[in-house]
Amino acid sequence: MIVENILRIEDISKKFPGVIALEDVSFSIKKGEVHALVGENGAGKSTLMKILSGVHKPTTGKIYLEDEEITLTDPKQAQNLGISIIYQEFSLIPYLNAVENIFLGREIKQSNGLLDKKLMKKKAAEVLKTMNADINLNIPVTNLSIAEQQFVEIAKAIAIETKVLIFDEPTASLTGKEIEDLFKLIEKLKAKGVTIIYISHHLEEIFQLCDSMTCLRDGSWVDTKKVSNTSKDEIVKMMVGREITNAYPEKSHIESDAKTLLEVKNLNNDSISDVQFSLYKGEILGIAGLVGSGRTEVVRALIGADKANKKEVYIHGKKVNIKSPTEALDEGIGLIPENRKSQGLILDASVKNNITLPILSKVINKVNIINRKEEEDIVNNSINDLLIKTPSSKQEVKNLSGGNQQKVVLAKWLNTDCNLLIFDEPTRGIDIGAKEEIYKLMRTLADKGISIIMISSELPEVLGMSDRILVMHKGKISTQIDGDNVTSEKVMHYATGGGSNEYVE
């Protein structure tokens, strides 16, 4: 008998204390297709995938694999049945090599009980060859590129003949060429009959890659349909429950006599050279460029997170000497980092403790005891002002959606009274509805006189949000462009080395 649907989900619900994460979700996925799972952060996508991969047990409901009902008790059992997941944060052991990671927990042994390292290396090489992945098998995976590490994760799944392979935001940290290679591999897996579940906030990837899609909203099923029978606008409406006509708020109009908040001159280190620019009060200054162009390195050197060989920084015309992020904060500069989970938050700490961490000195009384009432007032105001969705201020931030985690990071810095905020990839891993909220918050802050430097790999975001754009190439500023006089072609022209150090009117 031919089984058309490899996976069938019936009335799956999952309840956590005080939260209904999924409620009566039902849909099916055909064998050998690429099936997109879309929805805002907090829609229930991750919870459902953790149920399918054996991490969580459903409160109610049934799962069928090839028309056989299955009960998943742990991830290893899911893998043995042929269901594997590749998370956005990889599950590799960093100081083991690719072979050791691929066969971790299912090592091949000789008759004498010792590991058959030669055979494992041969089999690992064979698997990677089918993927057209040229990877050094002798070095720790921590020394591999992000794309190479992802291919090792995929090889782990292929090595056990996976039937259903789940990708969770697989392109978040990849370059254009690496994304192309990944898509080619997914098409190759599909041709071999592997079913792919693909989670991404990049809708253009879904239309390029996927055959069908399912949308979740607020823990409930919205629709399942062929991608060819829908549109981007329709998917967005399904995700957020409303139409988003213009994701980017109206830009500010910076006057010619606007006050200069920041001036940077002669900024140099091993990654960047002769960087100089200014930032006006209430301006959003975008920094664009290809991966490796030096965008993040500029702001890290500016705030003292990385050493600068040479640097001149002026705030309100006064020269300042910033040697560390703490000194940058003293000068009113805050950083919302690219990786909020490892650099911007303490994941196991509460929303309250994350928000008040930089300002404890403000809420400590004369005998060095925290004024709980004052602390709670600050936190509750932040939650209300930024519309942070959380059951309470005591909730651990690791349990919040990506968009709400980003708001917690932002709340930290807003309570420090910073007048300059640096957003490094402000909406990475955030759904389209939450992006709209972040954009509105950024523009509101700018309208209140706070200056913003925004680094983004998403060109539409740079064009849509920036009052002025600096374009970087090989560690230098190629040009600066007025935000009202810019096209993606113009930015890419300078990002790929098409010009240098000229101002485009």
ZICORDA-V573297 format. One record per residue. RES is the residue in three letters. PHI is phi in whole degrees, -180 to 180 (NA if undefined). PSI is psi in radians with two decimals (999 if undefined). NEAR is the number of other ideal C-beta (glycine too) atoms within 10 Angstrom. Layout:
# ZICORDA-V573297
res->{RES RES}
phi->{PHI PHI}
psi->{PSI PSI}
near->{NEAR NEAR}
This chain:
# ZICORDA-V573297
res->{MET ILE VAL GLU ASN ILE LEU ARG ILE GLU ASP ILE SER LYS LYS PHE PRO GLY VAL ILE ALA LEU GLU ASP VAL SER PHE SER ILE LYS LYS GLY GLU VAL HIS ALA LEU VAL GLY GLU ASN GLY ALA GLY LYS SER THR LEU MET LYS ILE LEU SER GLY VAL HIS LYS PRO THR THR GLY LYS ILE TYR LEU GLU ASP GLU GLU ILE THR LEU THR ASP PRO LYS GLN ALA GLN ASN LEU GLY ILE SER ILE ILE TYR GLN GLU PHE SER LEU ILE PRO TYR LEU ASN ALA VAL GLU ASN ILE PHE LEU GLY ARG GLU ILE LYS GLN SER ASN GLY LEU LEU ASP LYS LYS LEU MET LYS LYS LYS ALA ALA GLU VAL LEU LYS THR MET ASN ALA ASP ILE ASN LEU ASN ILE PRO VAL THR ASN LEU SER ILE ALA GLU GLN GLN PHE VAL GLU ILE ALA LYS ALA ILE ALA ILE GLU THR LYS VAL LEU ILE PHE ASP GLU PRO THR ALA SER LEU THR GLY LYS GLU ILE GLU ASP LEU PHE LYS LEU ILE GLU LYS LEU LYS ALA LYS GLY VAL THR ILE ILE TYR ILE SER HIS HIS LEU GLU GLU ILE PHE GLN LEU CYS ASP SER MET THR CYS LEU ARG ASP GLY SER TRP VAL ASP THR LYS LYS VAL SER ASN THR SER LYS ASP GLU ILE VAL LYS MET MET VAL GLY ARG GLU ILE THR ASN ALA TYR PRO GLU LYS SER HIS ILE GLU SER ASP ALA LYS THR LEU LEU GLU VAL LYS ASN LEU ASN ASN ASP SER ILE SER ASP VAL GLN PHE SER LEU TYR LYS GLY GLU ILE LEU GLY ILE ALA GLY LEU VAL GLY SER GLY ARG THR GLU VAL VAL ARG ALA LEU ILE GLY ALA ASP LYS ALA ASN LYS LYS GLU VAL TYR ILE HIS GLY LYS LYS VAL ASN ILE LYS SER PRO THR GLU ALA LEU ASP GLU GLY ILE GLY LEU ILE PRO GLU ASN ARG LYS SER GLN GLY LEU ILE LEU ASP ALA SER VAL LYS ASN ASN ILE THR LEU PRO ILE LEU SER LYS VAL ILE ASN LYS VAL ASN ILE ILE ASN ARG LYS GLU GLU GLU ASP ILE VAL ASN ASN SER ILE ASN ASP LEU LEU ILE LYS THR PRO SER SER LYS GLN GLU VAL LYS ASN LEU SER GLY GLY ASN GLN GLN LYS VAL VAL LEU ALA LYS TRP LEU ASN THR ASP CYS ASN LEU LEU ILE PHE ASP GLU PRO THR ARG GLY ILE ASP ILE GLY ALA LYS GLU GLU ILE TYR LYS LEU MET ARG THR LEU ALA ASP LYS GLY ILE SER ILE ILE MET ILE SER SER GLU LEU PRO GLU VAL LEU GLY MET SER ASP ARG ILE LEU VAL MET HIS LYS GLY LYS ILE SER THR GLN ILE ASP GLY ASP ASN VAL THR SER GLU LYS VAL MET HIS TYR ALA THR GLY GLY GLY SER ASN GLU TYR VAL GLU}
phi->{NA -85 -95 -77 -98 -75 -134 -133 -114 -124 51 -77 -129 -142 -116 -107 -54 80 -139 -100 -81 -140 -141 52 -87 -138 -171 -131 -129 -76 -67 76 -111 -101 -113 -84 -117 -120 157 -67 -58 90 -75 114 -60 -64 -61 -63 -68 -70 -69 -67 -99 86 -75 -113 -100 -68 -69 -144 112 -131 -124 -119 -115 51 68 -107 -67 -124 -121 -96 -106 -163 -60 -64 -65 -60 -64 -63 -82 106 -116 -127 -130 -115 -77 -61 -94 -63 -107 -80 -88 -59 -100 -98 -83 -62 -61 -64 -72 -62 -105 -61 87 -142 -62 -88 -119 -80 -62 -88 91 -82 -64 -92 -63 -65 -68 -63 -64 -64 -67 -63 -63 -65 -63 -67 -66 -64 -94 57 -105 -95 -125 -70 -86 -103 -110 -59 -65 -63 -91 -87 -71 -58 -63 -65 -62 -64 -66 -65 -59 -66 -61 -57 -72 -65 -63 -108 54 -65 -95 -126 -118 -103 -109 -108 49 -70 -101 -56 -118 -103 -85 -57 -65 -66 -65 -59 -64 -64 -63 -62 -66 -62 -63 -67 -64 -60 -63 -87 95 -76 -90 -113 -105 -119 -105 -157 -90 -90 -64 -65 -67 -64 -72 -79 -116 -98 -90 -144 -150 -126 -110 -113 -144 53 82 -120 -73 -106 -167 -131 -158 -69 -64 -67 -102 -138 -139 -60 -62 -68 -65 -59 -64 -62 -68 -103 78 -160 -85 -108 -82 -148 -68 -102 -70 -62 -75 -76 -113 -75 -71 -64 -103 -61 -71 -84 -83 -132 -130 -120 -132 52 -83 -139 -157 -69 -105 -134 -145 52 -84 -147 -164 -126 -138 -92 -62 75 -101 -105 -102 -88 -118 -113 155 -75 -59 90 -78 107 -60 -66 -62 -62 -73 -67 -69 -60 -90 86 -72 -118 -72 -108 -72 -154 -167 -126 -127 -124 -118 53 82 -100 -71 -125 -115 -103 -108 -156 -59 -65 -68 -63 -64 -61 -92 89 -112 -119 -119 -95 -76 -61 -103 -64 -72 -96 -117 -112 -138 -103 -62 -84 -90 -76 -56 -59 -67 -69 -67 -93 -53 -77 -124 -58 -63 -75 -110 -99 -83 -65 -105 60 -115 -68 -79 -62 -64 -64 -61 -63 -62 -62 -66 -64 -63 -64 -61 -72 -67 -96 55 -75 -87 -153 -58 -165 -70 -86 -64 -69 -66 -64 -91 -88 -70 -59 -64 -74 -62 -64 -67 -66 -60 -64 -60 -53 -80 -65 -78 -90 63 -68 -109 -140 -117 -106 -103 -101 52 -65 -122 -63 73 -115 -73 -66 -69 -68 -58 -58 -66 -63 -61 -64 -62 -62 -69 -62 -62 -63 -65 -85 102 -80 -90 -132 -108 -120 -104 -150 -88 -91 -61 -59 -66 -61 -68 -77 -107 -86 -77 -150 -128 -98 -109 -111 -149 51 82 -126 -82 -73 -166 -126 -129 -65 -64 -92 -130 -145 -131 -63 -64 -66 -63 -67 -58 -79 -68 -100 94 -77 -169 -150 51 -129 -96 -99 -77}
psi->{2.31 2.21 1.99 -0.80 2.04 -0.54 2.30 2.24 2.19 2.04 0.79 2.22 2.60 2.12 2.26 2.87 1.98 0.00 2.31 1.81 -0.62 2.52 1.92 0.91 2.23 2.29 2.96 2.77 2.28 2.63 2.35 0.33 2.86 2.00 2.08 2.46 2.01 2.79 2.79 2.87 2.33 0.04 -0.33 0.05 -0.91 -0.70 -0.78 -0.73 -0.59 -0.52 -0.77 -0.46 0.12 0.09 -0.79 2.64 2.37 2.59 -0.76 2.86 2.97 2.64 2.31 2.26 2.05 0.81 0.13 2.21 2.34 2.63 2.02 2.17 -0.42 2.88 -0.61 -0.70 -0.71 -0.75 -0.72 -0.54 -0.22 0.38 2.07 2.65 2.44 1.86 2.81 -0.69 1.96 2.72 0.52 2.64 1.92 -0.55 0.17 2.70 -3.14 -0.73 -0.82 -0.61 -0.73 -0.65 0.26 2.16 -0.16 0.81 2.54 2.29 2.67 3.01 -0.43 0.08 -0.15 2.70 2.37 1.35 -0.61 -0.78 -0.70 -0.72 -0.69 -0.81 -0.67 -0.73 -0.67 -0.76 -0.81 -0.53 -0.69 -0.37 -0.02 0.62 2.02 1.69 2.37 2.03 -0.05 -0.13 2.72 2.50 -0.33 -0.35 -0.03 2.81 2.90 -0.75 -0.73 -0.69 -0.69 -0.67 -0.59 -0.73 -0.77 -0.70 -0.62 -0.75 -0.76 -0.59 -0.38 0.38 1.04 2.43 -0.68 2.11 2.14 2.20 2.17 1.83 1.01 -0.35 0.12 -0.61 0.34 2.67 3.03 -0.82 -0.69 -0.63 -0.73 -0.77 -0.71 -0.78 -0.69 -0.71 -0.74 -0.72 -0.64 -0.74 -0.73 -0.75 -0.45 0.03 0.07 2.34 2.31 2.27 2.12 2.02 2.14 2.55 -0.08 1.72 -0.50 -0.54 -0.66 -0.73 -0.47 -0.55 -0.57 2.60 -0.67 2.97 2.65 2.36 2.33 2.55 2.20 0.69 0.05 2.67 2.36 -0.90 2.70 2.22 2.92 2.46 -0.60 -0.27 0.28 -3.09 2.91 -0.78 -0.66 -0.71 -0.75 -0.76 -0.68 -0.71 -0.81 -0.15 0.21 2.90 2.39 1.81 -0.60 1.82 -0.43 2.22 2.86 2.41 2.75 2.78 1.73 2.11 2.68 -0.44 0.36 2.58 2.39 2.07 -0.80 2.40 2.26 2.26 2.52 0.77 2.06 2.47 -2.83 -0.30 -0.41 2.72 2.40 0.75 2.24 2.40 2.92 2.82 2.23 2.76 2.28 0.27 2.55 1.93 2.00 2.49 2.03 2.87 2.85 2.89 2.28 0.07 -0.28 0.21 -1.00 -0.60 -0.57 -0.89 -0.55 -0.69 -0.64 -0.80 0.04 0.17 -0.56 2.62 2.41 2.34 -0.51 2.47 2.34 2.14 2.28 2.26 2.12 0.65 -0.11 2.26 2.31 2.69 1.74 1.97 -0.16 2.81 -0.54 -0.74 -0.58 -0.73 -0.67 -0.48 0.09 0.40 2.15 2.60 2.13 1.79 2.85 -0.78 1.58 -0.55 -0.68 -0.40 -0.33 -0.25 2.73 1.79 -0.60 -0.10 2.84 2.90 -0.79 -0.87 -0.56 -0.75 -0.69 -0.05 -0.80 -0.17 0.45 -0.58 -0.43 -0.48 0.24 2.28 -2.98 -0.40 0.43 0.64 2.38 2.26 1.70 -0.63 -0.82 -0.71 -0.82 -0.69 -0.77 -0.82 -0.80 -0.67 -0.71 -0.77 -0.74 -0.76 -0.68 0.03 0.82 2.13 1.87 2.49 -0.63 2.98 -0.21 -0.13 2.36 2.37 -0.36 -0.34 -0.01 2.78 2.89 -0.72 -0.69 -0.56 -0.72 -0.64 -0.59 -0.73 -0.77 -0.71 -0.67 -0.85 -0.54 -0.56 -0.12 -0.01 0.66 2.53 0.02 2.10 2.32 2.06 1.94 1.94 1.15 -0.41 0.37 2.25 0.32 2.43 2.97 -0.58 -0.75 -0.59 -0.80 -0.71 -0.74 -0.75 -0.75 -0.70 -0.76 -0.76 -0.64 -0.74 -0.76 -0.71 -0.42 0.00 -0.01 2.32 2.53 2.33 2.18 2.13 2.28 2.47 -0.19 1.88 -0.73 -0.60 -0.76 -0.80 -0.67 -0.44 -0.41 2.35 -0.52 2.61 2.27 2.27 2.26 2.59 2.13 0.83 0.06 2.73 2.01 -0.73 2.94 2.43 2.39 2.35 -0.35 -0.06 1.04 2.55 2.81 -0.60 -0.70 -0.76 -0.80 -0.54 -0.83 -0.52 -0.44 0.24 0.33 -0.11 2.98 2.35 0.80 2.60 2.24 2.06 999}
near->{5 4 13 9 16 23 21 18 21 15 14 23 18 22 14 13 5 8 13 14 20 28 18 13 23 14 20 16 22 14 16 16 17 24 23 23 26 26 27 24 21 23 25 25 24 22 22 28 20 21 25 23 22 21 16 18 12 21 15 13 17 14 20 16 20 16 11 10 10 17 10 21 10 12 16 12 14 25 19 12 18 18 27 23 24 18 17 17 11 17 12 21 13 12 10 16 21 28 23 20 21 27 23 13 7 13 12 13 11 11 6 6 6 8 13 16 14 10 13 20 18 13 17 23 15 11 20 23 10 13 19 11 19 9 22 12 15 9 11 16 23 12 12 19 13 13 20 18 20 25 25 26 21 25 24 25 23 20 18 14 10 22 19 24 22 25 25 21 20 25 21 16 21 17 16 11 10 19 16 11 18 21 16 12 18 20 12 13 21 17 9 10 10 23 23 23 24 23 20 20 23 15 19 9 17 22 16 11 21 22 17 20 23 24 25 24 19 15 22 16 21 18 15 15 14 11 19 9 9 17 11 12 12 14 23 21 15 19 22 18 12 9 9 14 6 9 17 17 17 8 16 16 9 18 10 5 6 15 12 15 22 24 16 18 15 14 22 15 19 12 16 23 16 13 23 12 18 15 20 20 18 22 24 28 23 28 25 29 29 18 13 14 24 22 26 21 21 27 22 22 26 24 22 19 17 16 11 22 12 12 19 14 23 15 18 14 9 8 10 16 10 21 12 11 15 11 14 23 17 12 18 19 28 24 24 22 19 20 14 23 17 10 13 22 23 13 15 9 14 18 27 23 17 23 30 23 13 16 16 12 7 14 19 14 9 5 5 8 9 12 13 10 9 14 20 14 12 19 25 14 14 22 21 9 13 19 12 23 15 19 13 12 19 11 18 16 25 12 14 23 20 22 23 23 25 30 28 24 23 25 21 21 22 20 20 15 11 21 19 22 24 26 26 22 23 26 25 18 22 24 22 19 21 24 22 20 17 21 20 14 19 23 19 12 20 22 12 9 12 23 25 23 25 23 22 24 18 16 15 11 21 25 20 17 27 27 21 20 26 24 29 24 21 15 20 17 24 24 21 19 25 14 20 10 11 19 11 13 8 18 22 15 16 24 19 14 13 14 14 12 11 11 8 15 6}
